[in-house]
Amino acid sequence: MTVTATAPCPPCSIVPFVPHRHGMCLLDTLLEVGQEHLIAEVIPSREGLFADTQGVPGWVGLEWLAQAVAAWAGVQAVREGDEPRIGFLLGTRHYHCETPWFAFDQPVRVHVTLDFRADNGLGAFRGELRNSDGRSLASATLNVFQPDSLQALEAIQRGGTP
């Protein structure tokens, strides 16, 4: 699958764009991507990592939003000829979820929109989860950080500056 700077991605697997493996990639399908937004889909499954007898807990929606941000950054990296890199969710503001559980087998659309991205790797996104009818299920603002290199990440881990 080829992602270009001008064409939205047709429905495709999100896996190539997030650095999560072995069941930790929580989103299913990349539906649309642009310079400042991404829309993905997840269908909660009984076999999923966070499945409970009642469905998938509402707090997992925040994880879906964070992975959508990671996928957006991964697509941007691929467009620039790079590989998707690790990033961090620094925090969130106002995660409001309308439901305590996401129902099994009911698609959830995951929308993220870039608010800002600084040269030092800090960014902020608005996120929203919607059901198949377009009704809002959850929303939040996410603050993220993506080091610009492995060396910068290692410096941070040692307590230094990149």
C-alpha positions in Angstrom: 0.0 0.0 0.0 1.3 3.4 -0.9 0.5 6.6 1.0 1.1 9.8 -0.8 1.1 13.4 0.4 -1.9 14.3 -1.7 -4.2 11.3 -1.7 -6.1 9.9 1.3 -5.4 6.3 2.2 -8.1 3.9 1.1 -9.2 1.6 3.8 -6.1 -0.4 4.8 -4.4 -2.0 7.8 -3.1 0.4 10.3 -0.2 -1.9 11.4 2.5 -0.5 9.1 2.1 2.9 10.6 2.3 2.2 14.4 5.3 0.7 16.2 3.1 -1.7 18.2 3.3 -5.4 17.7 2.1 -8.7 19.2 -1.5 -7.7 19.9 -0.7 -4.3 21.2 -1.9 -2.6 18.0 -5.5 -1.8 19.1 -6.9 -0.2 15.9 -8.0 -2.2 12.9 -8.3 0.0 9.8 -6.9 3.3 8.6 -9.8 5.0 6.7 -8.5 8.5 5.9 -5.4 10.6 6.6 -4.4 14.1 5.8 -1.8 16.6 6.7 -3.6 17.4 10.0 -6.1 14.6 10.6 -6.6 10.8 10.7 -9.7 8.6 10.8 -9.3 5.0 11.9 -11.7 2.3 12.9 -11.8 -0.3 15.5 -14.3 -3.1 16.0 -14.3 -4.2 19.7 -13.9 -8.0 19.8 -14.5 -10.6 22.5 -11.0 -11.8 21.9 -9.5 -8.3 22.3 -6.8 -7.4 24.8 -9.2 -5.5 27.1 -12.4 -7.4 26.5 -14.7 -8.1 29.5 -18.0 -9.8 29.6 -19.8 -6.5 29.1 -17.7 -5.2 26.3 -14.5 -3.1 26.1 -14.2 -0.6 29.0 -14.8 3.0 28.2 -11.3 4.0 29.3 -9.8 2.0 26.5 -11.1 4.7 24.1 -8.3 6.9 25.3 -5.8 4.2 24.2 -7.5 4.1 20.8 -7.1 7.9 20.5 -3.4 7.7 21.4 -2.8 5.0 18.8 -4.6 7.1 16.2 -2.1 9.9 16.9 0.7 7.4 16.6 -0.7 6.2 13.3 -0.9 9.8 12.1 2.7 10.4 13.0 3.6 7.0 11.3 2.0 8.0 8.1 3.8 11.4 8.1 7.1 9.6 8.7 6.4 7.2 5.8 5.5 10.1 3.5 8.9 11.6 4.3 10.7 8.3 3.6 11.3 7.4 7.2 10.0 4.6 9.5 7.3 5.1 12.2 9.0 6.0 15.5 8.1 5.7 19.1 6.1 8.5 20.7 4.7 9.2 24.2 1.3 10.2 25.5 2.2 12.9 28.0 -1.3 13.5 29.2 -4.8 14.2 28.3 -7.3 16.8 29.2 -11.1 16.3 29.5 -11.4 12.7 28.4 -15.2 12.4 28.5 -16.7 9.1 27.6 -20.5 8.8 27.1 -20.5 5.0 27.7 -19.0 2.8 30.3 -18.5 0.0 27.7 -18.0 -0.2 24.0 -20.2 -2.9 22.5 -18.6 -5.9 20.9 -18.8 -6.1 17.1 -19.9 -2.4 16.8 -17.5 -0.3 14.8 -16.0 2.8 16.5 -14.6 5.6 14.3 -11.5 7.2 15.8 -10.9 10.8 14.7 -7.8 12.8 15.6 -7.0 16.3 14.5 -3.6 18.1 15.0 -3.8 21.3 17.0 -0.1 22.0 17.0 3.2 20.3 16.5 6.4 22.0 17.7 9.9 21.5 16.4 11.0 20.0 19.7 8.6 17.0 19.3 5.7 18.3 21.4 2.3 18.2 20.0 -1.4 18.3 20.8 -4.4 16.7 19.2 -8.1 16.8 19.6 -9.7 13.3 19.5 -13.2 12.0 19.2 -14.7 8.5 19.1 -18.0 8.1 17.1 -20.4 5.2 16.5 -21.5 4.1 13.1 -24.3 6.7 13.1 -21.8 9.5 13.8 -22.8 10.0 17.4 -20.0 11.1 19.7 -19.0 8.4 22.2 -16.0 10.1 23.7 -13.6 13.0 23.3 -10.4 14.3 24.6 -7.3 16.5 24.0 -4.1 14.6 23.9 -0.6 16.0 24.6 2.2 14.0 23.0 5.9 13.9 22.5 8.0 12.2 19.9 11.8 12.4 20.2 13.5 13.2 16.9 16.0 10.4 17.1 17.0 7.3 19.0 19.9 9.2 20.4 17.5 11.9 21.7 15.4 9.2 23.4 18.5 7.6 24.9 19.6 11.0 26.3 16.2 11.5 27.8 16.3 8.1 29.4 19.7 8.9 30.9 18.3 12.1 32.4 20.1 14.4 30.0 18.8 16.6 27.2 18.6 15.6 23.6 
